[in-house]
Amino acid sequence: MGVKPKPQIVDLPVYQPGKPISDVKRELGLTEVVKLASNENPYGCSPLVREAIRSFTDQTHIYPDGGSMELRAALSEFLGVEPERIIFGAGADEIITMISRAFLQPGDETVMASHTFSQYRLNARVEAATIIEAPMKDGVHDLEGMLARIGEKTKIVWVCNPNNPTGTLVPQTELIRFLERVPSHVLVVLDEAYFEYVRGSHPDAPDGIRLLSRFSNMIVLRTFSKIYGLAALRVGYGVGSPDIIQLLNRVRNPFNTNAFGQTAAIAALKDQKFVEECHRLNREGMAVLTREFDRLGLAYYPSWANFVLVDTGRPAREMFTALLKKGVIVRGGHELGFPTSLRVTVGSPAENERFLTALTACMEEVSIP
């Protein structure tokens, strides 16, 4: 090709999302397929959301509100923060891209855990920043190790909490001790995409937004894609100091969150009973999965999200393929840095049962190396 791209993107891997149900049905000739690969909410979204979307269908010809003003006001009231502290993106992923675009340039350093959300690393590479990884301890961020790797060239530190793909959690007391020692010239990105699954379950549950008044060099990311069930509509948000938000708005694309997503998110906030019920059902489903893992003698990280990373002791690629043939889509650990593990979304009771039955059968089919 005659046109030359940025040299740093030539070898970048293309993000591979969870395999679509329709593709699996067509390729394998299956009629029933369960998807437990993308950490989606198996219970969908609130009825209020569906009603709001239906009532908005006659406005598809109108551009969305470029500033998400109505949603901003609703979220501001819900969170108890000033509107100028909030920015929206097409999922939290887009805000990660904005942060990297706004703050990273060649020669800068960025610190992250060795096994964490892949978009931090990808966006840092696009900006030709130097990536410095801190090994995890038992699947948890080693905050002391990350602190030790911060230097004068460090611009951003990424903390995914709960962490994807391990589901593990840094408690609030440890997080505060970490934030107190991060230099003021370093931006801490606290990714709380699974925040609602932690709330009320952990004795020292972190809440990054409540810490913003103490730490102005931090931005907290959350999303409507997970427990709110709006993954198809792509609405995520960041909360930080007005100065940081203003800088991100300078690199934000116009009309970056669609009108259906904004409308749905406003409705979703009004139904916290739905959120609480999904939280309860998720913990029950997690208990079902982990009890069976215990029975089978399989190791797993304690998860505070809506997924669990389980080590089958068998090659992840082979287990992924074997499960796929039985109509169960999971995320293979070979794509995540865990060659013998599977990341499995907590599904509905029927989906969990289908997965566990298939898992037991696949463990007999796939040999331990």
PEMO-V158692 format. One record per residue. NEAR is the number of other C-alpha atoms within 8 Angstrom. Layout:
near=NEAR
near=NEAR
//
This chain:
near=3
near=3
near=4
near=6
near=6
near=6
near=6
near=10
near=9
near=7
near=5
near=8
near=4
near=4
near=4
near=4
near=5
near=9
near=8
near=7
near=10
near=6
near=8
near=14
near=13
near=8
near=6
near=7
near=7
near=9
near=5
near=6
near=11
near=11
near=10
near=14
near=12
near=10
near=11
near=11
near=12
near=7
near=7
near=8
near=11
near=11
near=6
near=10
near=13
near=10
near=8
near=11
near=11
near=7
near=7
near=10
near=7
near=6
near=6
near=7
near=5
near=5
near=8
near=9
near=8
near=10
near=5
near=11
near=8
near=7
near=11
near=10
near=9
near=10
near=10
near=12
near=8
near=7
near=6
near=6
near=7
near=7
near=8
near=7
near=11
near=14
near=11
near=13
near=14
near=13
near=15
near=15
near=10
near=9
near=15
near=11
near=9
near=11
near=10
near=11
near=10
near=9
near=8
near=15
near=9
near=8
near=8
near=11
near=13
near=14
near=15
near=14
near=14
near=8
near=10
near=11
near=10
near=6
near=8
near=10
near=9
near=9
near=11
near=14
near=13
near=9
near=12
near=11
near=14
near=11
near=11
near=9
near=9
near=12
near=10
near=11
near=7
near=5
near=9
near=11
near=11
near=11
near=8
near=7
near=9
near=13
near=10
near=6
near=9
near=9
near=5
near=4
near=8
near=12
near=12
near=13
near=12
near=13
near=12
near=11
near=15
near=16
near=14
near=10
near=11
near=14
near=17
near=15
near=10
near=11
near=9
near=10
near=7
near=8
near=11
near=8
near=8
near=11
near=8
near=7
near=7
near=8
near=5
near=6
near=6
near=11
near=11
near=11
near=12
near=13
near=11
near=12
near=11
near=14
near=12
near=8
near=12
near=11
near=8
near=6
near=7
near=7
near=5
near=7
near=11
near=8
near=8
near=9
near=7
near=6
near=8
near=12
near=6
near=5
near=9
near=8
near=10
near=12
near=14
near=13
near=15
near=13
near=12
near=14
near=15
near=13
near=13
near=12
near=13
near=15
near=11
near=5
near=10
near=13
near=18
near=16
near=14
near=13
near=12
near=13
near=12
near=9
near=6
near=9
near=14
near=8
near=9
near=12
near=8
near=6
near=9
near=8
near=5
near=5
near=10
near=10
near=14
near=9
near=9
near=9
near=12
near=12
near=13
near=13
near=13
near=12
near=11
near=13
near=10
near=7
near=10
near=8
near=6
near=8
near=11
near=8
near=8
near=11
near=11
near=8
near=8
near=12
near=8
near=8
near=13
near=12
near=8
near=9
near=11
near=9
near=8
near=9
near=12
near=9
near=7
near=6
near=6
near=11
near=9
near=10
near=12
near=7
near=13
near=10
near=12
near=13
near=12
near=17
near=14
near=13
near=11
near=11
near=8
near=14
near=12
near=15
near=10
near=9
near=13
near=13
near=8
near=10
near=14
near=11
near=8
near=7
near=12
near=14
near=15
near=16
near=13
near=13
near=14
near=12
near=8
near=9
near=7
near=10
near=11
near=12
near=16
near=15
near=15
near=13
near=13
near=15
near=12
near=9
near=7
near=7
near=9
near=13
near=8
near=10
near=10
near=10
near=8
near=11
near=9
near=8
near=8
near=11
near=11
near=7
near=6
near=10
near=7
near=6
near=4
//
